[in-house]
Amino acid sequence: MRIGIYGDMFVEWGGGIDFLRILLRGLNALPNAENNKLFLVIPIKKISPSSYLKYYIKKSFNALPIKKKYVAALPKPLNLKHIETVLQKEAKLELIILRHAPEKLADVLAPYQLDFILPCFYPMPIGFPIPWLGYLYDFQHKYLPHFFTKAEITVRDLAFAEMVSSAPAIIVNARAVRKDAIEFLGANSQKVFALPFCPLYGQEMLEGNLDKFKLPESFFLISNQFWKHKDHATAFKAMKEFFALGSNQHIHLVCTGEIHDYRFPEYANELRQLIKQLGIEKQVHLLGYISKEEQVLLMQKAIAVLQPTLFEGGPGGGVVYEALARNKYVVLSDIPINREIEDERCEFFEAGNPKDLAQKLVQTVNKGKLNKPLDKQLQQQQTQQLASKLNEAIKFAQENFKGISV
């Protein structure tokens, strides 16, 4: 089978690239995978000069002392070499670069004679000739509507409804998202497939120098962008409680990730003020956006990875997939989607409860260094479960494609 890995939207951010890596793991474990040929399909989006002009005009108005509106950043140019290098480590891929309008996609792909294409962030146009597999990320706007504008909620609702009505089959990152698609959109339960949790095993240990960050020997790590729903505030309050529970003043908290949340421009300052009020400025390090290599080096050195999030589209978010693949302890919120992870290295705390999180941090420190090697049998089992569910979804999409695409 000739399979296209459609990178539209996914290749524009690190978490999306990691999701494609997970899919490639599953595709590599499909029955008769050695007979498949994989193509990486990446569209190059052109940004018109007028788009730049509108963006900078909006940014200028946003700086004035009037009621401010959210101004989303323009997409960054793709680093094609990096994307291809990362994904080629997972599977042998032939690269297809698309420079065209979306409605021309079928014509451009025709010479490659693809039998199937996935994952599709947006529905393929009516009459698209290749069987395809849709994707839904999460329903955060249903649970945390105050984090979205009315326009954003409307756009999400319409896009999701279109996907549910037009896709031959859909994959999601968790059972909780599948449940939401059925409850909120009336999706056919037979055509929505929840991919099982499967960390990105097989990562090589990196070597490097972290001296420039001037960090202590012992620390916890949070690697999230500073979106409001990631709930850094609970982690900061928990560190204050953690220090009060014993002689752990030498253990700090390190945070990586983009500090600005465009929806809440003042949020970063609020968090900095909270750190100051708690009196833990010297124990909390906000490193901002750093390279993937530096992030991994920090993860390898950390006592544990923390995930205080109030909402995710996949169990634990991308950082937990990475942390468990690197055999690290994880302390994470007990929201339903996170509870889909069954792993003895995970410790759950009551979401939004800093005292409970502090207790779990103490327990994690008391466990001592994690010396138990990765469970090879668990790795194989999880990979096979992923492949099995992907195989189900692909077969269902192929069987139900003809009646939908015409």
C-alpha positions as CSV (number, residue, x, y, z in Angstrom):
1,M,0.0,0.0,0.0
2,R,1.2,3.5,-0.9
3,I,0.4,5.7,2.1
4,G,0.6,9.5,2.3
5,I,1.5,11.1,5.7
6,Y,-0.3,14.5,5.4
7,G,1.7,17.0,7.4
8,D,-0.6,20.0,7.0
9,M,-0.9,21.8,10.3
10,F,1.1,19.0,12.1
11,V,4.5,20.1,10.9
12,E,4.1,23.6,12.1
13,W,4.7,22.8,15.8
14,G,6.8,20.3,17.8
15,G,3.9,18.5,19.3
16,G,2.4,17.9,15.8
17,I,5.6,16.5,14.5
18,D,5.8,14.1,17.5
19,F,2.2,13.0,16.8
20,L,3.4,12.1,13.2
21,R,6.3,10.2,14.8
22,I,3.8,8.2,16.8
23,L,1.7,7.4,13.7
24,L,4.8,6.3,11.9
25,R,5.6,3.9,14.8
26,G,2.1,2.4,14.4
27,L,2.4,2.2,10.6
28,N,5.7,0.4,10.9
29,A,4.1,-2.3,13.0
30,L,1.1,-2.9,10.6
31,P,0.7,-6.4,9.2
32,N,3.0,-6.6,6.0
33,A,4.4,-3.2,6.8
34,E,7.5,-4.0,4.8
35,N,5.4,-3.9,1.6
36,N,4.1,-0.4,2.2
37,K,5.7,2.7,0.8
38,L,5.4,5.9,2.8
39,F,5.3,9.5,1.5
40,L,5.6,12.6,3.6
41,V,3.3,15.3,2.1
42,I,4.0,18.8,3.2
43,P,2.2,21.9,1.9
44,I,4.1,25.2,1.8
45,K,1.8,28.0,2.7
46,K,2.4,31.4,1.1
47,I,1.7,34.5,3.1
48,S,0.7,37.5,1.0
49,P,2.2,40.9,1.6
50,S,-1.3,42.2,2.6
51,S,-1.4,39.6,5.4
52,Y,1.9,41.0,6.8
53,L,0.5,44.5,6.5
54,K,-2.7,43.6,8.3
55,Y,-0.8,41.8,11.0
56,Y,1.5,44.7,11.8
57,I,-1.4,47.2,11.7
58,K,-3.2,45.1,14.3
59,K,-0.1,44.8,16.4
60,S,0.4,48.6,16.3
61,F,-3.2,49.2,17.4
62,N,-2.8,46.6,20.1
63,A,0.0,48.7,21.7
64,L,-2.3,51.7,22.1
65,P,-4.0,52.3,25.5
66,I,-7.4,51.1,24.3
67,K,-9.3,47.9,24.7
68,K,-7.0,45.3,23.3
69,K,-7.9,42.4,21.0
70,Y,-6.1,39.1,20.6
71,V,-3.6,39.2,17.7
72,A,-2.5,35.7,16.7
73,A,1.0,35.5,15.3
74,L,1.7,34.8,11.6
75,P,2.8,31.2,10.9
76,K,6.6,30.8,11.0
77,P,8.5,29.5,7.9
78,L,8.9,25.7,8.0
79,N,12.3,24.1,8.7
80,L,11.9,21.4,6.1
81,K,15.3,19.9,6.7
82,H,14.6,19.5,10.4
83,I,11.1,18.0,9.8
84,E,12.4,15.5,7.3
85,T,15.4,14.5,9.5
86,V,13.2,13.9,12.5
87,L,10.6,11.9,10.7
88,Q,13.1,9.9,8.6
89,K,14.4,8.5,11.8
90,E,11.0,6.7,12.3
91,A,10.6,5.4,8.8
92,K,11.9,5.7,5.2
93,L,9.8,8.4,3.6
94,E,9.7,10.0,0.2
95,L,9.1,13.7,0.5
96,I,6.4,15.5,-1.5
97,I,6.4,19.3,-1.2
98,L,3.1,21.0,-2.3
99,R,3.1,24.6,-3.5
100,H,-0.5,25.0,-4.6
101,A,-4.1,25.9,-3.7
102,P,-5.8,23.3,-1.5
103,E,-8.4,22.5,-4.2
104,K,-5.5,21.3,-6.5
105,L,-4.4,18.7,-4.0
106,A,-5.8,15.7,-5.9
107,D,-4.2,16.7,-9.1
108,V,-0.8,17.2,-7.6
109,L,-0.9,13.9,-5.8
110,A,-2.2,11.9,-8.8
111,P,1.3,10.9,-10.1
112,Y,2.2,9.3,-6.8
113,Q,-0.8,6.9,-7.0
114,L,-1.5,7.0,-3.3
115,D,-3.8,4.3,-1.9
116,F,-4.5,6.1,1.4
117,I,-3.7,9.4,3.2
118,L,-3.7,10.4,6.9
119,P,-4.0,12.2,9.2
120,C,-6.2,15.0,7.8
121,F,-6.5,18.0,10.1
122,Y,-9.3,19.4,7.8
123,P,-11.8,17.5,5.7
124,M,-10.8,16.6,2.2
125,P,-12.9,18.3,-0.5
126,I,-15.9,16.5,-2.0
127,G,-14.8,14.2,-4.8
128,F,-11.3,13.8,-3.4
129,P,-10.3,10.4,-5.0
130,I,-8.0,9.0,-2.3
131,P,-9.4,7.2,0.8
132,W,-8.5,9.4,3.9
133,L,-8.5,9.4,7.6
134,G,-9.6,12.4,9.5
135,Y,-8.3,13.8,12.9
136,L,-9.9,15.7,15.8
137,Y,-7.6,17.1,18.4
138,D,-9.8,18.1,21.5
139,F,-12.9,19.7,22.8
140,Q,-11.3,22.2,25.1
141,H,-13.7,24.9,24.0
142,K,-16.6,22.9,25.4
143,Y,-15.0,22.5,28.9
144,L,-13.1,25.8,29.2
145,P,-15.1,28.2,27.0
146,H,-13.8,31.3,28.9
147,F,-10.4,30.6,27.3
148,F,-11.9,31.3,23.8
149,T,-13.6,34.1,21.9
150,K,-17.1,33.5,20.6
151,A,-15.6,33.5,17.1
152,E,-13.1,30.8,18.0
153,I,-15.8,28.6,19.5
154,T,-18.0,29.0,16.4
155,V,-15.1,28.1,14.1
156,R,-14.2,25.0,16.1
157,D,-17.8,23.8,16.2
158,L,-18.3,24.2,12.5
159,A,-14.9,22.6,11.6
160,F,-15.5,19.6,13.9
161,A,-19.1,19.1,12.7
162,E,-17.8,19.1,9.1
163,M,-15.2,16.5,9.9
164,V,-17.7,14.2,11.6
165,S,-20.1,14.4,8.7
166,S,-17.6,14.0,5.9
167,A,-14.7,11.8,7.1
168,P,-14.8,8.1,6.3
169,A,-13.2,7.5,9.7
170,I,-11.6,9.6,12.4
171,I,-8.7,9.1,14.8
172,V,-8.3,10.9,18.1
173,N,-5.6,10.8,20.8
174,A,-7.7,9.4,23.7
175,R,-10.8,7.6,24.7
176,A,-12.0,10.9,26.4
177,V,-11.9,12.7,23.0
178,R,-13.8,9.9,21.3
179,K,-16.4,10.1,24.0
180,D,-16.7,13.9,23.5
181,A,-17.0,13.5,19.7
182,I,-19.9,11.2,20.2
183,E,-21.6,13.3,22.9
184,F,-21.1,16.8,21.5
185,L,-21.4,16.1,17.8
186,G,-23.4,12.9,17.6
187,A,-20.5,11.1,15.8
188,N,-21.0,7.6,14.7
189,S,-19.2,5.6,17.4
190,Q,-18.1,3.0,14.9
191,K,-16.0,5.4,12.9
192,V,-14.1,7.3,15.7
193,F,-11.0,5.4,16.7
194,A,-9.1,6.3,19.9
195,L,-5.4,5.6,19.6
196,P,-3.9,4.0,22.7
197,F,-1.2,5.7,24.7
198,C,2.2,4.8,23.3
199,P,5.3,6.7,24.3
200,L,8.1,7.5,21.8
201,Y,10.4,4.7,22.9
202,G,13.9,4.1,21.6
203,Q,15.2,7.6,22.2
204,E,18.9,8.0,22.4
205,M,20.4,9.6,25.5
206,L,21.8,13.0,24.7
207,E,25.0,14.6,25.9
208,G,25.5,18.3,26.4
209,N,26.2,21.1,28.7
210,L,23.5,23.0,30.6
211,D,25.9,25.4,32.4
212,K,24.4,28.5,30.7
213,F,21.2,28.0,32.6
214,K,22.9,28.1,36.0
215,L,20.6,25.5,37.5
216,P,21.0,23.5,40.7
217,E,21.8,19.8,40.8
218,S,18.2,18.8,41.7
219,F,15.0,20.1,40.1
220,F,11.6,19.2,38.8
221,L,10.7,20.1,35.2
222,I,7.6,21.5,33.5
223,S,7.9,21.7,29.7
224,N,4.7,23.3,28.5
225,Q,3.9,26.5,26.8
226,F,2.4,29.0,29.3
227,W,-1.2,28.5,28.1
228,K,-3.6,29.3,31.0
229,H,-5.0,25.8,31.0
230,K,-1.6,24.3,31.7
231,D,-2.0,25.7,35.2
232,H,1.5,26.7,36.2
233,A,0.0,28.6,39.1
234,T,-0.9,25.3,40.9
235,A,2.7,24.1,40.4
236,F,4.1,27.3,41.8
237,K,1.9,27.2,44.9
238,A,2.8,23.5,45.3
239,M,6.5,24.3,45.4
240,K,5.8,26.7,48.3
241,E,4.0,23.9,50.1
242,F,6.7,21.4,49.2
243,F,9.4,23.5,50.8
244,A,7.3,23.8,54.0
245,L,7.0,20.0,54.2
246,G,10.7,19.3,54.8
247,S,14.4,20.1,54.0
248,N,13.9,20.3,50.2
249,Q,15.1,23.9,49.7
250,H,17.8,22.6,47.3
251,I,15.2,21.2,44.9
252,H,14.1,23.8,42.4
253,L,11.4,24.0,39.6
254,V,12.5,24.6,36.0
255,C,10.0,25.7,33.4
256,T,10.6,25.7,29.7
257,G,8.3,26.9,26.9
258,E,6.9,30.0,25.3
259,I,5.9,32.3,28.1
260,H,3.4,34.5,26.2
261,D,-0.3,33.4,25.8
262,Y,-1.8,35.6,23.1
263,R,-5.3,35.1,24.5
264,F,-4.3,36.4,27.9
265,P,-1.4,38.9,27.3
266,E,-1.1,39.7,31.0
267,Y,-1.0,36.1,32.2
268,A,2.8,35.9,32.1
269,N,3.1,38.9,34.4
270,E,0.5,37.5,36.7
271,L,2.6,34.3,37.1
272,R,5.8,36.3,37.7
273,Q,3.9,38.3,40.4
274,L,2.6,35.1,42.0
275,I,6.2,33.7,42.2
276,K,7.3,36.9,43.9
277,Q,4.3,36.8,46.3
278,L,5.1,33.2,47.2
279,G,8.8,34.2,47.9
280,I,10.2,31.4,45.6
281,E,11.9,33.6,43.0
282,K,15.2,31.9,43.6
283,Q,13.8,28.4,43.3
284,V,11.8,28.8,40.1
285,H,13.5,29.2,36.8
286,L,11.6,30.4,33.7
287,L,13.8,29.5,30.8
288,G,11.4,30.4,28.0
289,Y,11.5,28.7,24.6
290,I,14.7,26.6,24.2
291,S,15.8,24.0,21.7
292,K,14.5,20.5,21.7
293,E,17.9,19.1,22.5
294,E,18.2,21.4,25.6
295,Q,14.7,20.4,26.7
296,V,15.7,16.7,26.5
297,L,18.9,17.3,28.4
298,L,16.9,18.9,31.2
299,M,14.4,16.1,31.2
300,Q,17.2,13.5,31.5
301,K,18.6,15.3,34.5
302,A,15.3,16.2,36.2
303,I,14.0,14.3,39.3
304,A,10.6,14.1,37.6
305,V,8.5,15.8,35.0
306,L,5.4,17.7,36.2
307,Q,2.2,18.1,34.2
308,P,-0.3,20.2,36.2
309,T,-2.6,20.7,33.2
310,L,-6.4,21.2,33.5
311,F,-7.0,19.9,29.9
312,E,-5.3,17.9,27.2
313,G,-6.2,16.4,23.9
314,G,-4.0,13.3,24.6
315,P,-3.0,11.6,27.8
316,G,-0.5,13.9,29.6
317,G,0.2,15.9,26.5
318,G,3.3,15.4,24.4
319,V,5.8,15.9,27.3
320,V,4.5,12.8,29.1
321,Y,5.0,10.7,26.0
322,E,8.6,11.9,25.9
323,A,9.2,11.6,29.6
324,L,8.1,8.0,29.9
325,A,10.0,7.0,26.8
326,R,13.1,8.4,28.6
327,N,12.2,6.4,31.7
328,K,11.4,9.4,34.0
329,Y,9.0,9.7,36.9
330,V,5.9,11.8,36.0
331,V,3.6,13.7,38.4
332,L,0.5,14.7,36.7
333,S,-3.1,16.0,37.3
334,D,-5.8,13.4,37.6
335,I,-8.1,14.7,34.9
336,P,-9.9,11.8,33.1
337,I,-7.7,11.9,29.9
338,N,-4.5,11.6,32.0
339,R,-6.0,8.6,33.8
340,E,-5.8,6.7,30.6
341,I,-2.1,6.2,31.3
342,E,-1.4,3.0,33.2
343,D,2.2,3.2,34.3
344,E,3.8,2.7,37.7
345,R,6.2,5.6,37.0
346,C,3.2,8.0,37.0
347,E,1.9,9.7,40.2
348,F,-1.5,11.5,40.0
349,F,-2.6,14.5,42.1
350,E,-5.9,16.2,42.4
351,A,-6.1,18.8,39.6
352,G,-5.8,22.3,40.9
353,N,-4.8,21.2,44.4
354,P,-1.3,22.5,45.3
355,K,-1.3,20.8,48.7
356,D,-1.9,17.4,47.1
357,L,0.7,18.1,44.4
358,A,3.2,19.0,47.1
359,Q,2.6,15.7,48.9
360,K,3.1,13.8,45.7
361,L,6.3,15.6,45.0
362,V,7.6,14.6,48.4
363,Q,6.6,11.0,47.7
364,T,8.4,11.1,44.4
365,V,11.6,12.5,45.9
366,N,11.5,9.7,48.6
367,K,11.4,7.0,45.9
368,G,14.9,7.8,45.0
369,K,16.5,7.5,41.6
370,L,14.6,5.4,39.0
371,N,17.1,2.6,38.2
372,K,14.7,0.1,36.8
373,P,15.3,-0.3,33.0
374,L,12.6,0.3,30.4
375,D,10.1,-2.6,30.1
376,K,10.7,-4.0,26.6
377,Q,7.6,-6.2,26.8
378,L,5.5,-3.1,27.6
379,Q,7.0,-1.2,24.7
380,Q,6.2,-4.0,22.3
381,Q,2.7,-4.4,23.7
382,Q,1.9,-0.7,23.4
383,T,3.3,-0.4,19.9
384,Q,1.2,-3.4,18.8
385,Q,-1.9,-2.0,20.3
386,L,-1.3,1.3,18.4
387,A,-0.8,-0.6,15.2
388,S,-3.9,-2.6,15.7
389,K,-6.1,0.4,16.3
390,L,-4.6,2.2,13.3
391,N,-5.2,-0.8,11.1
392,E,-8.8,-0.9,12.2
393,A,-9.3,2.8,11.4
394,I,-7.6,2.5,8.0
395,K,-9.7,-0.5,7.0
396,F,-12.9,1.1,8.2
397,A,-12.1,4.3,6.2
398,Q,-11.3,2.3,3.0
399,E,-14.6,0.3,3.3
400,N,-16.7,3.4,3.9
401,F,-14.9,5.8,1.6
402,K,-16.8,5.3,-1.7
403,G,-20.2,6.4,-0.4
404,I,-18.8,9.6,1.3
405,S,-16.5,11.1,-1.3
406,V,-18.8,11.2,-4.3
